[in-house]
Amino acid sequence: MSEMELSKEESVYLAYRDGGGESILPAHCKELGVSVEEGKEMIRSQYTLRQENGTLQPYDKTI
């Protein structure tokens, strides 16, 4: 099975959603080379995109 390539925005969103919320952001954002504020914007953007596409799930969350 091949691995799916995630964008930085998707990676930050999924780390936030599935990996422990805001506590995961500083380390994950640093690893990706973005600021925590940029990461928060990415989370908001991904949430809005999922909402607009009708793919929002009960476990999705925004910041």
Secondary structure, 3 states (H helix, E strand, C coil): CCCCCCCHHHHHHHHHHHHCHHHHHHHHHHHHCCCHHHHHHHHHHHHHHHHHHCCCCCCCCCC
